[in-house]
Amino acid sequence: MAASGDGDNDFASARAFLEVLDDAGISWVFWNYSDDWRTSGVWTEGTTDGSWTVKNLTPTGEWIRSEIRK
């Protein structure tokens, strides 16, 4: 996605970047742990009451969860 947090996801490029970080022993974090309407939000809009489940993840959230669980 764009630096604004919106735009199309590019999981292939993100995966390549995470591999560079991994090879260099550098940890990482995803910066938008929110229910923001932008592509970068990991939760669907309205998921702020703490009663979330994996069903509330956006495509970005699903991808990030998968990467963290590796």
One Martini backbone bead per residue (centre of mass of N, CA, C, O) as a GRO file, in nm:
protein
   70
    1MET     BB    1   0.103   0.031   0.005
    2ALA     BB    2   0.089   0.336   0.081
    3ALA     BB    3   0.209   0.573   0.301
    4SER     BB    4  -0.097   0.650   0.383
    5GLY     BB    5  -0.250   0.346   0.401
    6ASP     BB    6  -0.331   0.325   0.106
    7GLY     BB    7  -0.429   0.113  -0.129
    8ASP     BB    8  -0.280  -0.138  -0.260
    9ASN     BB    9  -0.181  -0.439  -0.203
   10ASP     BB   10   0.174  -0.583  -0.155
   11PHE     BB   11   0.266  -0.880  -0.046
   12ALA     BB   12   0.517  -0.952  -0.209
   13SER     BB   13   0.692  -0.708  -0.123
   14ALA     BB   14   0.660  -0.744   0.179
   15ARG     BB   15   0.789  -1.025   0.194
   16ALA     BB   16   1.064  -0.941   0.081
   17PHE     BB   17   1.126  -0.742   0.310
   18LEU     BB   18   1.106  -0.946   0.546
   19GLU     BB   19   1.345  -1.117   0.446
   20VAL     BB   20   1.559  -0.902   0.480
   21LEU     BB   21   1.520  -0.866   0.781
   22ASP     BB   22   1.569  -1.159   0.863
   23ASP     BB   23   1.860  -1.184   0.744
   24ALA     BB   24   1.948  -0.930   0.949
   25GLY     BB   25   1.797  -0.951   1.234
   26ILE     BB   26   1.523  -0.783   1.201
   27SER     BB   27   1.269  -0.646   1.334
   28TRP     BB   28   0.902  -0.607   1.336
   29VAL     BB   29   0.617  -0.386   1.259
   30PHE     BB   30   0.283  -0.295   1.253
   31TRP     BB   31   0.133   0.034   1.239
   32ASN     BB   32  -0.200  -0.053   1.190
   33TYR     BB   33  -0.385  -0.115   1.477
   34SER     BB   34  -0.690  -0.098   1.324
   35ASP     BB   35  -1.025   0.033   1.197
   36ASP     BB   36  -0.946   0.152   0.947
   37TRP     BB   37  -1.039   0.232   0.613
   38ARG     BB   38  -0.781   0.166   0.529
   39THR     BB   39  -0.584  -0.081   0.407
   40SER     BB   40  -0.399  -0.096   0.681
   41GLY     BB   41  -0.616  -0.200   0.835
   42VAL     BB   42  -0.685  -0.492   1.039
   43TRP     BB   43  -0.975  -0.392   1.090
   44THR     BB   44  -1.285  -0.360   1.073
   45GLU     BB   45  -1.513  -0.148   1.087
   46GLY     BB   46  -1.604  -0.127   1.439
   47THR     BB   47  -1.346  -0.278   1.588
   48THR     BB   48  -1.342  -0.140   1.926
   49ASP     BB   49  -1.476  -0.324   2.177
   50GLY     BB   50  -1.300  -0.614   2.207
   51SER     BB   51  -1.492  -0.837   2.026
   52TRP     BB   52  -1.296  -0.986   1.853
   53THR     BB   53  -1.218  -1.167   1.555
   54VAL     BB   54  -1.101  -1.312   1.272
   55LYS     BB   55  -1.356  -1.203   1.112
   56ASN     BB   56  -1.244  -0.885   1.151
   57LEU     BB   57  -1.043  -0.914   0.936
   58THR     BB   58  -0.860  -0.803   0.703
   59PRO     BB   59  -0.654  -0.872   0.456
   60THR     BB   60  -0.421  -0.747   0.612
   61GLY     BB   61  -0.471  -0.893   0.881
   62GLU     BB   62  -0.437  -1.179   0.772
   63TRP     BB   63  -0.146  -1.143   0.677
   64ILE     BB   64  -0.015  -1.052   0.941
   65ARG     BB   65  -0.095  -1.294   1.109
   66SER     BB   66   0.058  -1.498   0.938
   67GLU     BB   67   0.342  -1.373   0.978
   68ILE     BB   68   0.351  -1.387   1.290
   69ARG     BB   69   0.295  -1.712   1.301
   70LYS     BB   70   0.579  -1.811   1.166
   0.00000   0.00000   0.00000
